[in-house]
């Protein structure tokens, strides 16, 4: 949601419109009310699985993230 006043001091998280749209889709699937809840969910998922992520899996995730960012930014 865009800022309505300059008095709004909430921290801003910038991302491409494509990533934002994927966040919105996930938000609908999870039945959350805000993008912040989705990001918190993804962080909790990451925290839970961090120790189990192998180097090859990490490389794969990073490649997929890079590909997603490139595709969605067109």
N, C-alpha and C positions, 0 to 999 in steps of 0.2 A: 504494500500500500504506500503510495507516495506521501511524503511529508507535507503537512498542511500549514505548519507554521515554523518559523525559525527557532521558536522556543522548544521544539521537540529535540531533546538531547539524547534520545536512544541511540546506541551504537548501530552503525549501518554495516550490513554485510553485502558487499558487491559481488555479483555473479552475472554471467551472461544470460540473455533472455531464454536461451535454450535450456540451460540448467535450471533456471527459475521455473520454466514450464514443467520440467520433470519433477521438481519439488512439489509443484501444485498437484500433479497427477498422483504422486505418492501421498500427499496430504489427503486427497479424496479417498484413496484406498484404505488409509489408516483411520479415516474418520476423525482427523484432527481439525482444530479450528484455526491454527496459525502455522506459518512456515517455521517458526521457532520450535514448535513442538516436533515437527518432522526432523529438523536438524538435531535436536536433542535426542530423538529416537536413533538416528543414524550414529551419533556419537556414542550412545550407550551400546549399540550393536558393535561398533568398532572396539570400544573398551573391553567388551566381553570376549571378543575374538582375537584381540591383538597378539596375545602370547601364542596363539595357535597358527598364526599366519606364517607360512614358509616363505623363504626368499623367492622361489619361483612364482608363488601365488601373489606376493607383493608386486613383483614385476608385472604380472598379468593385470592386476587391478590398476596399476599406474598407467599401463598402456591403454586399457579400456577407458580410463578417465580422460586421458589425453585425446583419444579418438572421439569420445563423446563431446568433449569441449570443442574440438575442431569442427565436427559435424554440425553441432547445434549453433555454432557462431556464424554460419553462412546465411 
